[in-house]
Amino acid sequence: MDIEEAVKIADELVYQQTGDRLNGLQVALLRGALADCTYEEIKATEIEARNYQTSYLARDVAPKLWGMLGEVLQNAGIIEPGEKVGKKNIWQQLGRSQTLASLTQPNPTPPLSESQSQRKTFPSTNFYTTADPSINSLPLPGKSETWDKVCDVPPLNLRQDWESAPDISRFYDRQEPLTRLQHWIVVEKCRLVAILGLGGIGKTALSVRLAQQMQTQFDFLVWRSLRYAPSLADLLADLRCFFYPQQYRENPASITHSMTQLMEVLRQRRCLLIFDSVEAILQSNTLVGSYRPGYENYGELMRRVGEEPHQSCLLITSCEKPSEIGLMEGKRQPVRSFLLKDLETPAARSLLQEQGLFPAAKLDKLIQLYRGNPLALKIVSGTILQLFAGNVTEFLKQNTVFVGKLQKVLDAQFERLTPLEIEIMVQLAIATTALSLPDLKTAFADAVRTSSLMEALESLAGRSLVENHRENAQPRFSLQPVIRKYVLNRFSPQ
């Protein structure tokens, strides 16, 4: 028995008991363990593991995999009850039974029937599921073929891969955004949609809940985080692994070819792709929307997704609006952006009450102070519980806006600003009222060109850092209280 045979045995055992196959990341970890590689070596050599931190592989994915395999091997009578499965002994355990050889014979395992719907499942380790197991063996196209041939398979209900999407069992009401976004994607068939907003406002949670609500409208669903800035080549290879898990090692010769193949899938099947934390691939210290060096090809992918006809949707979340979104979006266009703002007051009240804060009559003032930002409210709730025993009245008596641990979130966002953007933020923070564009020109003593001020203000709006409203028909700009306090603490002269 060699490594590939051992992987096949494990995959077949899992399939027989659950109806699901091992996904690409699980196969990579198993192969690496069988080869006696460290997790660092697995991350370096297996393409499916490259986008993950070693600690995440070792402390999260691997223990879940070993736990699942342990239960599968025990159910198959291969290991004794209570016997542990791990990286060091998996080879011995897979090779233990003489009957395992029959699993490698070419007799296909039939799909589970409806009467077998009570099968054992492993929700923490099944990163993707499929209603049609035959999709796992789609033929891989040759270099001169397009994906229309491999997409010519019987319809399936749904195949999905949620990767590291967070648990949102505690999701606070966002009905209006959910309704509008679902209408754009399902009814209007928008091809590219961006959920934008300040850090901590709840973009990721909203994207997960939205995808959950829409999942039956799609043949394929893939959720990916860009937090650790994977290259587009690695991301496309990962998607290829998802669509063709049995042939994931073959890769196209170029990024352009990979994009063309992906576009072919988006045309042939109804797919929902979610890219979370897109700001990680955007450039700092320049106006909003530009890409980091080496990541410019993401812009080309978004342009193609937004412009070329297909039946799928790419949904992104970001603190900043990529330039392609701004150029292509419109009310009658298949590209849209949605600025996610504060929680509605009833939902924010529920959040605070669950944290144990009181009295109820003072919660609305706290919500207004932190503009209904869920992360900010959770952070300040912890402070109020620890220092004021949960009494909001006593906290409000301090007459201050507490930034606390939210500073780390804002630090990351402010590190991305240009010097002029920072200067504008300081002027808005020290002003006692909202400022207009002429007010800002006066504050800078006409030392900055009007066009430069306009560009910087537009960039700050694209980062969700300024509030724009009208007074006497004139646009004015201001900051949320918590951002104003942060700016004064960090940038204002003492």
Order of alpha helices (4+ residues) and beta strands (2+ residues): alpha-alpha-alpha-alpha-alpha-beta-beta-alpha-beta-alpha-beta-alpha-alpha-beta-alpha-beta-alpha-beta-alpha-alpha-alpha-alpha-alpha-alpha-alpha-alpha-beta-beta-alpha
